[in-house]
Amino acid sequence: MTFLMVLVATIVAVLALRQPLHKCPVAFYALAVVADVAYIAGIEGLLPRAVMSPLTLLMGKCMLSLALFVVVMYIGVFAKGSRVHQWLKPVRAELSILACILACGHMAVYLASYAPRLGGAMGANVLSALVVALALLVLLLVLGVTSFGFVKKHMRTESWKRLQRWAYVFFGLVYVHLMLMLAPAASRGGEAALVTVAVYTVVFGAYAVLRVRRALIDRRVVAAVGVSATAPVDDLEAGGCAA
């Protein structure tokens, strides 16, 4: 339920700040970097508990970054011309970059915590979570960097589109990683873990269904007007991490 609260607050903030974000994205990127640095500093015991508590929720559990990625995902299920699509499509790349920057702080601390255990015995679940996390890091960096407009301008359009389709793999691996992290507590019958698993499953499952539905509708529309179908181009033209 905590994630749903963060998600709702994130949606409200995105709607309220979409124009400033579009006009001055660098300021928001800088704030995201500050949040990463603050979280890492807090892990080192340099921040008071009153400050570290919300940072642990938003950064340590990666909920803010995840909520932003969910917003980016769901923009793609709305039809072109719809109010939501018109409002949020112009800032989709910026939201992706923000989510990537915020996720970097979480990943730096997460992967550093596993460094002492490398070379030792690790359970199958822990090892699987680590492998998925490393794959996510690679995709995060590649998709995040190519979401910047100045990078996109130096790439061929088709190459950029093919690369950005890896966002679908990224989102799928995010769900797998979440399930691996929650599996131990959920298998022991932990109520909070079971609820969280259900929430994430509904959020990602609904996206998968709606995204496939949108792709099929777009293909029918393209076929009806006699244009060569290259769906899902609607998502990809919006910016990085555009699945």
Order of alpha helices (4+ residues) and beta strands (2+ residues): alpha-alpha-alpha-alpha-alpha-alpha-alpha-alpha-alpha-alpha-alpha-alpha
